[in-house]
Amino acid sequence: MKLFSRFISTIFMPLFMPTYSVALLFVYTYFSYVYAGHFLAIIVPTILFTFLIPGTLIYVMERIGIISDLSLPHRSDRFAPYAVTVLSFAFLIYYYFRLGLPTWFLLMIGSSIVTMLIATVITLWWKISAHMFGVAGLIGGVMAVCYFVEKTNPSYLFMLLFIIAGMVGTSRIKLKRHTPAQVYAGFVLGFTVSFIGVWIGS
């Protein structure tokens, strides 16, 4: 069970969520035809600025002793990684703005920054689940885009995403990385900020 939990925690780690979110837009939204010719121009910077750059910097932090472990087990480990991730996301949003992408899309990505800033404040006192606010941000963004942009209700997609969220939350608890309360709080934070962000942008 622990091996499966580690696998789930790895493939749905927070730094992967923006890439999954953007890739999904080419499946269930008008991005599949309006921006079909710009897929690489959209997805490659997403991977670069939300995974490769922050991931590399977090790895360097671990190697030089700024953080104790890549899994960020302690609250004190989270401040520097959150800071470099927020900065990297900000550069990505500026790139997307220059590319002329819609406001709801910019706010979907921007909601990740807001979520991390709120989580940083919470982390001063409590260890909220980053995995859960990551996957919940994806779900909140998908649902808001469907309701307010696409005017659709793909129930099977929603069911799949909630099943994934359940597996991620269970995995974090099984691995003793978080308590149930920290998992639930992470979900509420990520979902709420992302859903409202896209709603405002639409």
N, C-alpha and C positions, 0 to 999 in steps of 0.2 A: 504493500500500500504506500509505503514511504517513497519507493522508487517512482511509482505513478504520480504521486503528489509532487515530487521534484520535477518530473517531466512537465506536468501541467503548469507549475510555477515558472518554469523556464520558457516555454513557448508562449505563455501569456504574461511575460514580464512587462512592467509598465512602459519601458522604452519601445516595445514593439507596437503598442496600441495605436499611435498615430498612423503608422504605416498600414496597419490593418484597416483603420477607419477610412483612409484615403483610397486604398485599393478597393474597398467595398463600394465606394461611390461610383466606380466604373461598372458595377454589377447591377445596382438597383436605382440609379438616378440618370438624369439626362447627360451626365458626364460621359456616359458610354458612347454617345454620338457627337455631342458638342465639342468635347475635348479629347476625342479619340486620338487625334493626331498629336496631342500634347501629353500623352500618357507618361512618357519618360521624363519630360520637362517638369512634371508634377510629382511623380513618385520618387525619382532619384533624389531630389533635394529633401524630400520628406525623410527618406532613409538616412541621408547624410546628417541632417540637422537634428533629428529626433532620436537617432540611434547611434550612428557611427561616431560623431563628434562627442556627444555627452558620454557615451559608453567608453570611449577611449580615455577621456579625461578622468572618469570615475575609476577606471583601471589603474591609471597613473597615480591617482590619489591613494589607492590601496597599496600600490607598490612602494610609495615613499612614506607611508604611514599616516597620512591625513585621516583615513578611515580604516577601521579595523578589519572589515570584510566586505566583499562585493555585494553580499546580500543585505548590507546595512542593518545589522541586527539591533544596534543601539540607536536611541534617539539622537545622540550627539553625532552619529555618523552621517546623518541625513542632510544637514544644513548646506555643506559645500556642494554635494551632488545636486541638490535641488537648485542651488544658485546657478551652476553652470548649465543645467538643463533649461532653466527659465531663459537665460541669456541666449542659448542656442535656438530655442523656439522663437524668440523675438526676432532674430535674424531671418528665420524661415517665414514668419508672417510678413515681414517687410518684402521679402522676395515674391511672395504670393500677391501682395498688394501691387507691386510693380508689374506683375504678370496680368493684372486686371481680373483676378478671380472674384466671384461674388462675395458680398459682405457676410452672408451666413456661413460661407466656407471659412473666411478669415476668423470669424468669431468661434467657429467650431474648433479651430486650432488654438485660438486665443484662450478658450475656456480651460485648456490644459495649464496655461500659465496661471490663471486665476485659481484653479484648483491647487496647484503646487504652492502658491503663496499662502492660501488659507491653511493648507496642510503644514507649511513651515511654522506658522503661528501655533497651530494645535500641537505640533511636535515639541514645543517648549515645555509642555506639561504632560503630553500623552503620545503614545505611539499608534497613530492611525495607519491603516493598511494601504500602502501605495499600490499594491496589486489590485485591490478592490476599487480604489478610485480611478485606476487606469481602465479596467475593463468596464466599469460602470459609466465612465465618460464615453467610451465607445458606444455603449447601449443608448445612453441619453442622446448622443449625437445622431445615431441612426434613427431613433424613434422620432426625434424632432424634425429631421430632414424629411422623413416619410410623411409626417402629419402636416407640416407647414410649407414644405417646398414641393414635394412630389404629389401630395394629396392622396397617398396610398396607405394601405394597411397590410403589409406583408407579414401575416401572423406567423408563418413558419420560420421566417428569418428572426422574428422577435423570440420565438420559442427556443431556437437554436442558441441565440445569444444569452438568454437567461439560463439555459442549461450550462453553457460555458462559465458564466458568472458563478453559478452554484458550485461547479467543480473547482474553480479557482479559490473561492472562499473556503470550501471544505479542505482543500489542500493546504492552505495557509494555517488553518486550525490544526490539522493533522501533524504538520511539521512543527507545531508549537511556536510559530513565528508571531501569531496574533491570537487574541481572545475573540470570541464571537462578537462582542461589542465593538471591537476595533474593526472587524470585518464589515459589520453592518454600517458603521459610521463611515467607513471608506466608500461603501457603495452609495449611500445617500449623498455624500459630498460630490463624488464624481458625476453621478447621474444628474443631480439638480443643477450644477453649474453648467454642464454641457447642454442639457435640454434647454435651459433658459437662454444660453448664449446663442444657439441656433434660432430659437424662437424670436429673439430680439433682432437678429440679422435678417430674418426672412421678411 
